[in-house]
Amino acid sequence: MTEPPAGKPGEIRLFIGLILIVIGVLWLVASGLCSAAFFVSLFTEAGDFREALSIVPMILLVGGFSCGVGFAVYVVGRAMRPKS
């Protein structure tokens, strides 16, 4: 059996890295759009502006955590792929 050269990553590693990059980007986009949609709907449907502003930190906390997880998946995928 032939093994890949020491400096070149295997095909499986490249494929899994690509899958993780795609999942990370989709996760970032989905959580960002969901947070933005909730934010917009909160301000368009809320009767009291102060009440709407009091919910914004919760949106940023939950949406920010989700975006952070998506970014971490993206970074792991980029680390598995070669620089060029």
C-alpha positions in Angstrom: 0.0 0.0 0.0 1.2 3.5 -0.7 0.8 6.2 1.9 0.4 9.9 1.1 3.5 12.0 1.6 4.1 13.3 5.1 3.4 17.0 4.1 0.2 16.3 2.2 -3.1 15.7 4.0 -5.3 12.8 3.1 -8.4 13.1 0.9 -10.7 12.1 3.8 -9.3 14.9 5.9 -9.8 17.4 3.1 -13.4 16.2 2.5 -14.3 16.4 6.2 -12.7 19.8 6.5 -14.8 21.0 3.5 -18.0 19.6 5.1 -17.2 21.4 8.4 -16.6 24.6 6.6 -19.9 24.4 4.8 -21.8 23.4 8.0 -20.1 26.3 9.9 -21.0 28.9 7.2 -24.6 27.6 7.0 -24.9 27.7 10.8 -23.6 31.3 10.9 -26.0 32.4 8.2 -29.0 30.7 9.7 -28.4 31.9 13.2 -27.6 35.4 12.0 -30.8 35.6 9.9 -32.9 34.1 12.7 -31.6 36.7 15.2 -32.1 39.5 12.7 -35.6 38.4 11.9 -36.5 38.2 15.6 -35.0 41.6 16.2 -36.9 43.2 13.3 -40.2 41.5 14.3 -39.7 42.6 17.9 -39.5 46.2 17.0 -42.3 46.2 14.4 -44.8 44.4 16.6 -43.9 45.6 20.0 -46.1 48.3 21.5 -43.6 49.6 24.0 -40.1 50.6 22.9 -38.5 50.1 26.3 -39.9 46.5 26.5 -38.4 45.8 23.1 -35.0 47.1 24.1 -35.0 45.0 27.3 -35.3 41.8 25.2 -32.4 42.8 22.8 -29.6 41.5 25.2 -31.3 38.1 25.2 -31.4 38.0 21.4 -27.7 39.0 21.3 -26.8 36.4 23.9 -28.6 33.4 22.3 -27.8 34.5 18.7 -24.2 35.3 19.6 -23.6 32.0 21.3 -25.1 30.2 18.2 -22.9 32.3 15.9 -19.9 31.5 18.0 -20.5 27.7 17.7 -20.9 28.1 14.0 -17.7 30.1 13.8 -15.9 27.4 15.8 -17.1 24.7 13.4 -15.9 26.8 10.5 -12.4 27.4 12.1 -12.0 23.6 12.7 -12.9 23.0 9.1 -10.4 25.6 7.9 -7.7 24.0 10.2 -8.3 20.6 8.5 -7.8 22.0 5.0 -4.4 23.1 3.7 -3.5 26.7 3.3 -3.1 26.3 -0.5 
